[in-house]
């Protein structure tokens, strides 16, 4: 028998495609628009959300039988806030420039609908191990969309990936710029992130027509 049962494996694989938090559940859209102009920031945000959601799910699951129902939302917010503070302090200690770039968006992880949704819908009703897997799966699904969007926005908007110029030098006109290519500044604006997410949703539903709502 493998490490994961088929049922447990689906907790990780389903959010990657057919039940993706962004493209199917339409959650976490704000950060997808705000921080995907650069690939590095998107990767860090994806890792941050994975830590908060996976660890938060486990904590909520462990406490699920002793949390009074009337204050469960407050408890969930406190746990999410504590984990976000840890993420924020680690970023300030080891990646200060990136933490300034992400600015308030790290703090807004607390109010990310994916975080609170999984706490409420899954962690309160399942054990720690399955809750951990659910957190990993949903945050990975969220992160994949962020990284795809950021890849195209940074590449076409700045001609670079992770800060490295991959299309050539736009000033000295080397690489593709020698053939008249110009960076598309519109790709760096928030509306283009929404359009890119829309295109991903269109491709996803074109490949799997069962996802199309009636």
SULMOUR-V494791 format. One line per field, one symbol per residue. burial: 1 if it has 9 or more other ideal C-beta (glycine too) atoms within 8 Angstrom, else 0. A space follows every 50 residues. Layout:
# SULMOUR-V494791
burial: ???
This chain:
# SULMOUR-V494791
burial: 00000001101111111011111110111011111111111111111111 11111111111011001000010011101110110111001100010110 01001101110101111111011101000111111111111111111111 11111110111000001111000000100000100011000111011001 10011001001000
